[in-house]
Amino acid sequence: MRAGTLLRLSTSGTRTDTLRTVLTAVSSSLATVALLAAATVAAVRGGEPVEQSDGSTWLAPGAEQYTSPLLREAGLRPGVIFALLLLTLPVLALAGQCIRLGAPARDRRLAAIRLAGATPGQAVLIAVAETIVASVLGSIAGFGLFLALREILHRPGPDGALTLPTDAFPNPVPLMTAIVAVPVLAGLIGLILMRGVAVTPLGVVRRQRKHGPRPWPGLAIAVGVVLFNVPVWLSERMVLSGYVFGVLMLLGTTLVMVGVVVGTGWISYAAGWLLHRFGRGPVTLLAGRRMMADPWNGSRTLGALLGAAVIGGAAMGYHALFVTQGMAEDRFGALIGMPPDPGHAAFYVNTAQLVLVAVGVGVGVSAAGMLVALAESIVARRRTYAALTAAGTPGRALSGTLLWQTLAPLVPALGLAIVSGLVLVRSIYNEVTVGGGRTEACIDPAADMATCARTVTTDPVVTLPVPVPWEQLTVLGAGTILAMMLVAGVGMLVLRRSTDLEEIRTV
């Protein structure tokens, strides 16, 4: 198939196909902006600790123009990069959900192309090319948005201080990697999601489920927690680069997110079985049978949300760690007669605000993805809903079924995601210790430093347990459920329009 033909076939279609292309491009642009922001932070130089001959330590020049210690200190920048990379995961999950929008109509179009003589591989190639074209357009738009934001947000203070690293620009290799990575990843996601899109020219596939999903994804969560701990264990035994440290932690977090998302299939099936076994009335019975018939629907629709919830649980764990670290340092300063440093409190407050903003963006993006997936699911089954309405099923029963299908797998899966993210942090940091250092000094200041009698002073030790942030976790969970209920409410409006008896027509 020639490139021009492939491009023409991949960009043709209905308004739904156009909407899918636009949403995929928007999600790709957001992911590109996040990756370029991470590459910009990686391009900042300076701030490395340098030991002086008198034993003191100062920071190397190059990053002193930034107001935030997260940018000034080289040891803290990998954490910022790590957080920005984590933000791309729910955005990529949103792209995966946008790819599925209008799947039935796309399948019919691909089936017609198959009947015209295309091979299965060519049909899948057309669908993947559509995703890649949308992602390339999104990456280009994301790069333009990044340049525009860089100019808009560049506001130096009177002393030249900057809040953001708008004076830095990504290096060529990370720059090209950030622009190319999103289309490549989106193409791979599209290939995985559409691998069975053209099994036969008529697009007919018979599937028979002999048993429900198994809870094996729980092993992925356990392995991810162990992998998250590996860089900490290695850094205690060898010198480990900060970027290697961050990559290993990112892999562990990703594995935990995959385990939570895939494990939602088992949660959905178990919740459906319970509703079908103990439920009373058409609402719970319909919802239970629907969840048992398609347990992976929860994994598909809740993927981005659960990924953001894992990040949120980990973020709240780090927030509690930072606050406890500041309290321990203040107590240690009081024991040795030093006044509290207000800079510590400002640092932790600013870090907590950054974390909360990141979590809020992740949940917002995930809610948008959930809305896209829910609307696509309703439109794909509009004939079934219309047939149920024609058979006498009340509209309230269908709306209640939709609400049960949304919340029954969401609540336990959301709890698992938040707890898994929190366990990532608490498996490493469950207490904070400050002090315990030793200071040696000569009794006679005029004596030889090598042979003089010395006194050894041991600093006091302050150890504080890191508390579980129950209040913040509750707010995160309740706010996420509230956002999903609003999404379900919008879905009910779409459902009302999809139960029109005209949808039963086949010609």
C-alpha positions in Angstrom: 0.0 0.0 0.0 1.4 3.4 -1.0 2.0 6.1 1.6 -0.5 8.5 0.0 -3.2 5.9 -0.1 -2.5 4.9 3.5 -2.6 8.6 4.6 -5.9 9.2 2.7 -7.6 6.1 4.2 -6.4 6.9 7.7 -7.7 10.5 7.7 -11.1 9.7 6.2 -14.2 8.8 8.1 -17.2 10.3 9.9 -17.6 13.1 12.4 -16.9 10.6 15.1 -13.6 9.7 13.5 -12.7 13.4 13.3 -13.6 13.8 17.0 -11.4 10.8 17.9 -8.5 12.4 15.9 -9.0 15.7 17.7 -9.1 14.2 21.2 -6.1 12.0 20.5 -4.2 15.0 19.2 -5.1 17.0 22.3 -4.0 14.3 24.7 -0.8 13.8 22.8 -0.1 17.6 23.0 -0.6 17.5 26.8 1.8 14.6 27.1 4.4 16.3 24.9 4.2 19.5 27.1 4.8 17.4 30.2 7.7 15.6 28.7 9.3 18.9 27.4 8.8 20.4 30.9 10.7 17.4 32.3 13.5 17.8 29.7 13.7 21.5 30.5 14.3 20.8 34.2 16.9 18.2 33.2 18.7 20.9 31.2 19.2 23.1 34.2 22.9 23.1 35.4 24.4 24.1 38.7 23.4 23.6 42.3 25.6 20.6 42.9 27.1 20.5 46.4 30.9 21.3 46.4 33.0 20.6 49.5 35.5 23.3 50.5 38.9 22.8 52.2 37.5 24.1 55.5 34.8 21.4 55.5 31.9 23.6 54.5 29.7 23.0 51.5 28.3 25.4 49.0 26.2 25.0 45.8 27.9 25.3 42.4 26.8 28.4 40.5 24.3 28.2 37.6 21.0 27.8 39.3 21.0 30.5 41.9 18.5 32.6 39.8 15.5 30.3 40.7 13.3 31.1 43.7 12.4 27.4 44.4 14.9 25.1 46.0 13.4 22.3 43.8 15.3 24.0 40.9 18.3 25.5 42.7 19.5 22.2 44.3 20.7 19.5 41.9 19.7 16.7 44.3 16.0 17.8 44.2 15.6 18.2 40.4 15.4 14.5 39.7 12.3 14.4 41.9 10.7 17.2 39.9 11.5 15.3 36.7 10.1 12.1 38.2 6.8 13.9 39.1 6.5 15.3 35.5 7.1 11.9 34.0 4.4 10.4 36.2 2.0 13.1 35.0 2.4 11.8 31.4 1.1 8.3 32.4 -2.6 9.3 32.9 -2.4 11.5 29.9 -1.2 8.6 27.8 -4.0 6.5 29.3 -6.4 9.2 28.2 -4.9 8.9 24.6 -5.6 5.2 24.8 -9.2 5.8 25.7 -9.6 8.4 22.9 -8.3 5.8 20.4 -11.3 3.6 21.3 -13.9 6.3 20.6 -16.3 5.3 17.9 -14.8 1.8 17.7 -18.0 0.2 16.1 -18.2 2.7 13.3 -14.4 2.3 12.7 -14.8 -1.5 12.6 -17.5 -1.2 10.0 -15.3 1.1 7.9 -12.4 -1.3 8.2 -14.6 -4.3 7.3 -15.6 -2.5 4.1 -12.0 -1.9 3.3 -11.4 -5.6 4.0 -14.2 -6.6 1.6 -12.6 -4.3 -1.0 -9.5 -6.5 -0.9 -7.3 -5.3 1.9 -5.5 -7.8 4.1 -5.9 -7.9 7.9 -2.5 -6.4 8.3 -3.3 -3.5 6.0 -6.6 -2.8 7.9 -4.8 -2.7 11.2 -2.1 -0.5 9.6 -4.7 2.0 8.5 -6.1 2.2 12.0 -2.7 2.6 13.6 -1.7 5.2 11.0 -4.8 7.2 12.0 -3.6 7.2 15.6 0.0 8.1 14.6 -1.1 11.0 12.4 -3.2 12.4 15.2 -0.4 12.0 17.7 2.2 13.6 15.3 -0.2 16.6 14.9 -0.6 16.7 18.7 3.1 16.5 19.3 3.7 19.4 17.0 0.9 21.4 18.6 2.4 20.5 22.1 5.8 21.8 21.0 4.2 25.1 19.9 2.3 25.3 23.1 5.5 24.7 25.1 7.3 27.5 23.3 4.3 29.8 23.9 4.1 29.0 27.6 7.8 29.5 27.8 7.5 33.1 26.6 4.3 33.8 28.6 5.6 32.5 31.9 9.1 34.1 31.6 8.6 36.9 34.2 11.9 37.7 36.0 11.7 39.6 39.2 13.5 42.9 39.9 16.6 40.9 41.0 16.4 38.6 38.0 14.9 35.7 40.0 12.7 33.2 38.1 9.9 31.0 39.5 10.1 28.6 36.6 13.2 27.5 34.4 12.0 29.6 31.5 15.6 30.6 30.7 16.6 27.0 30.1 15.9 25.0 26.9 16.0 21.2 26.5 19.1 19.6 25.0 18.6 18.3 21.4 18.4 14.6 22.3 15.8 14.9 25.1 13.9 17.4 23.0 13.6 15.0 20.0 12.9 12.1 22.3 10.0 14.0 24.0 8.5 14.9 20.6 8.9 11.5 19.0 8.1 9.4 22.1 4.4 10.3 22.2 3.5 9.3 18.6 5.5 6.0 19.1 3.8 5.2 22.4 0.4 6.2 21.0 1.0 4.0 18.0 1.9 1.0 20.2 -1.2 1.6 22.4 -3.3 1.7 19.2 -1.7 -1.5 17.9 -2.4 -3.3 21.2 -6.0 -2.0 21.4 -6.9 -2.8 17.8 -4.9 -6.0 17.2 -8.2 -7.9 16.7 -10.1 -5.1 14.9 -10.3 -7.0 11.5 -10.3 -10.7 12.2 -12.8 -11.4 9.4 -14.1 -9.2 6.5 -17.4 -8.9 8.4 -15.7 -8.0 11.7 -17.5 -10.8 13.5 -15.7 -12.4 16.5 -17.2 -15.0 18.8 -15.9 -14.9 22.4 -16.9 -17.3 25.1 -15.7 -16.7 28.7 -15.3 -19.9 30.6 -14.3 -18.2 33.9 -13.7 -14.7 35.2 -10.4 -12.9 35.5 -7.9 -14.1 38.1 -6.3 -11.9 40.8 -2.8 -12.5 39.4 -2.2 -8.7 38.8 -1.7 -8.5 42.5 1.7 -10.0 41.9 2.6 -7.1 39.6 1.8 -4.7 42.4 4.1 -6.6 44.8 6.9 -6.7 42.2 6.5 -3.0 41.5 6.8 -2.2 45.2 10.0 -4.2 45.4 11.4 -2.6 42.3 10.6 0.8 43.8 12.8 -0.1 46.8 15.7 -1.4 44.7 17.3 2.0 44.0 17.3 2.9 47.7 18.8 -0.4 48.6 21.5 0.0 45.9 22.3 3.6 46.9 23.2 2.4 50.4 25.9 0.1 48.9 27.2 2.1 45.8 27.1 5.5 44.2 23.9 5.6 42.1 23.1 8.4 39.6 20.1 10.4 40.4 18.6 9.7 37.0 19.1 6.0 37.3 17.5 6.3 40.7 14.5 8.0 39.2 14.2 5.6 36.2 14.1 2.6 38.5 11.4 4.2 40.7 9.4 5.2 37.6 9.5 1.6 36.4 8.3 0.3 39.8 5.5 2.9 39.9 4.5 2.0 36.4 4.4 -1.7 37.2 2.2 -0.9 40.3 -0.2 1.1 38.1 -0.4 -1.7 35.5 -1.2 -4.2 38.2 -3.9 -1.9 39.6 -5.5 -1.2 36.2 -5.4 -4.8 35.0 -6.5 -6.1 38.4 -9.7 -4.0 38.0 -10.9 -6.7 35.7 -11.0 -9.2 38.6 -12.5 -6.5 40.9 -15.3 -5.8 38.4 -16.1 -9.5 37.9 -16.2 -10.1 41.6 -18.4 -7.0 42.2 -20.7 -8.1 39.4 -21.0 -11.6 40.8 -21.9 -10.2 44.2 -24.5 -7.9 42.7 -26.0 -10.7 40.7 -25.9 -13.1 43.6 -27.3 -10.8 46.4 -28.9 -8.0 44.4 -32.7 -7.5 44.2 -34.5 -5.8 41.4 -33.6 -5.1 37.7 -31.0 -2.4 38.4 -28.5 -4.6 40.4 -29.2 -7.7 38.3 -28.6 -5.9 35.0 -25.5 -4.2 36.3 -24.2 -7.5 37.8 -24.7 -9.4 34.5 -23.2 -6.6 32.5 -20.1 -6.5 34.7 -19.6 -10.2 34.6 -20.1 -10.3 30.8 -17.4 -7.6 30.2 -15.3 -7.3 33.4 -12.5 -5.6 31.5 -14.7 -2.6 30.8 -13.6 -1.2 34.2 -9.9 -1.5 33.3 -10.5 0.3 30.0 -12.7 3.1 31.4 -10.9 3.6 34.8 -7.3 3.2 33.6 -6.3 6.8 33.6 -8.2 7.5 36.8 -6.6 4.7 38.7 -3.1 5.7 37.4 -3.7 9.2 38.8 -4.9 7.7 42.1 -1.7 5.7 42.4 0.3 8.9 41.9 -2.0 10.7 44.3 -1.4 8.1 47.1 2.3 8.3 46.6 2.2 12.1 46.5 0.3 12.2 49.8 2.9 9.8 51.3 5.7 12.1 50.3 3.8 15.1 51.6 3.5 13.5 55.0 7.2 12.6 54.8 8.2 16.2 54.0 6.2 17.6 56.8 7.6 15.1 59.3 11.1 15.9 58.1 10.6 19.6 58.8 9.2 18.9 62.3 12.2 16.7 63.1 14.7 19.3 61.9 13.0 22.0 64.0 13.1 19.8 67.1 16.7 19.0 66.5 17.5 22.7 66.1 15.7 23.4 69.4 17.8 20.7 71.2 21.1 22.1 70.1 20.0 25.7 70.7 19.4 26.8 67.1 16.3 28.9 66.2 13.8 27.3 63.8 14.5 27.9 60.1 11.4 29.4 58.5 12.9 28.4 55.1 12.2 24.7 55.9 8.5 25.4 56.4 8.3 27.4 53.2 10.1 24.7 51.2 7.7 22.0 52.4 4.6 24.1 51.8 5.7 24.9 48.3 6.5 21.3 47.6 3.1 20.2 49.0 1.3 22.8 46.8 3.2 21.5 43.7 2.2 18.0 44.6 -1.5 18.9 45.0 -1.5 20.8 41.7 0.0 17.7 40.0 -2.5 15.4 41.5 -5.4 17.7 40.6 -4.3 17.9 37.0 -4.0 14.1 36.9 -7.5 13.6 38.3 -8.9 16.2 35.9 -7.3 14.5 32.9 -8.5 11.2 34.1 -12.1 12.5 34.6 -12.0 13.7 30.9 -10.8 10.2 29.8 -13.6 8.6 31.9 -16.2 10.8 30.2 -14.9 9.9 26.8 -14.8 6.2 27.5 -18.3 6.2 29.1 -19.8 8.1 26.2 -18.2 5.8 23.8 -19.5 2.8 25.7 -23.1 4.1 25.7 -23.1 5.0 22.0 -21.7 1.6 21.1 -24.6 -0.1 22.9 -27.3 2.3 22.0 -29.3 -0.4 20.1 -29.3 -2.6 23.2 -30.4 0.2 25.4 -33.1 1.1 22.9 -34.3 -2.5 22.7 -34.5 -2.6 26.5 -36.6 0.6 26.5 -38.9 -0.9 23.8 -39.3 -4.0 26.0 -40.6 -1.8 28.9 -37.5 -1.2 31.0 -37.8 2.1 32.8 -35.3 4.8 32.0 -34.5 5.1 35.7 -33.6 1.5 35.8 -31.1 1.9 32.9 -29.6 5.1 34.6 -29.3 3.2 37.9 -27.6 0.3 36.1 -25.1 2.7 34.6 -24.4 4.2 38.0 -23.8 0.8 39.5 -21.5 -0.2 36.7 -19.5 2.9 37.3 -19.3 2.9 41.1 -19.2 -0.8 42.0 -15.8 -1.4 40.5 -14.6 2.1 41.1 -14.8 2.3 44.9 -12.7 -0.9 45.6 -10.3 -0.3 42.7 -9.8 3.4 43.8 -9.0 2.2 47.4 -6.5 -0.3 46.0 -4.9 2.3 43.9 -4.5 4.9 46.7 -3.2 2.3 49.1 -0.8 0.9 46.6 0.6 4.4 45.9 0.9 5.1 49.7 2.7 1.7 50.2 5.3 2.6 47.6 6.4 5.5 49.8 5.9 3.9 53.2 7.8 0.8 52.3 10.9 3.0 52.2 10.2 5.9 54.5 8.1 5.2 57.6 10.2 7.3 60.0 12.5 10.2 60.0 15.8 10.5 61.9 17.7 13.7 62.3 21.0 14.1 64.2 23.3 11.5 65.7 26.4 13.0 64.1 29.8 13.1 65.9 32.1 16.1 66.3 35.8 15.7 67.3 37.8 18.6 68.8 41.3 18.9 70.4 41.4 19.7 74.1 44.4 21.9 73.6 43.8 24.2 70.5 47.6 24.8 70.2 48.4 21.1 70.1 49.2 19.1 66.9 46.0 18.0 65.2 47.4 14.5 64.5 48.5 13.7 68.1 46.3 15.9 70.4 43.9 14.5 72.9 40.4 14.9 71.5 36.9 15.2 72.8 34.0 13.6 71.0 30.6 15.2 71.0 27.6 13.3 69.8 24.6 15.2 68.6 21.1 14.3 69.9 18.9 12.1 67.8 15.4 13.0 66.9 13.3 10.2 65.4 9.7 10.8 64.4 7.3 8.3 62.8 5.8 9.4 59.5 2.0 9.4 60.1 -0.5 8.0 57.6 -2.3 11.1 56.0 -5.8 9.8 56.6 -7.4 13.1 56.1 -5.7 13.9 52.8 -6.3 10.4 51.5 -10.0 10.6 52.4 -10.3 14.0 50.6 -8.5 12.5 47.6 -10.8 9.4 47.5 -14.0 11.3 48.2 -13.1 14.1 45.6 -12.4 11.5 43.0 -15.6 9.6 43.6 -17.5 12.9 43.4 -15.9 13.7 40.1 -16.8 10.3 38.8 -20.4 10.8 39.9 -20.5 14.0 37.9 -19.1 12.1 34.9 -21.8 9.4 35.4 -24.4 12.2 35.5 -23.3 13.5 32.2 -23.3 9.9 30.9 -26.9 9.5 32.0 -27.7 12.5 29.7 -26.0 10.7 26.8 -27.9 7.5 27.8 -31.3 9.3 27.6 -30.5 10.3 24.0 -29.4 6.8 23.2 -32.6 5.1 24.2 -34.6 6.6 21.3 -36.5 3.8 19.6 -35.2 5.0 16.3 -31.9 3.4 17.3 -33.4 0.0 16.7 -33.6 0.6 13.0 -31.1 -1.3 10.9 -31.7 0.4 7.6 
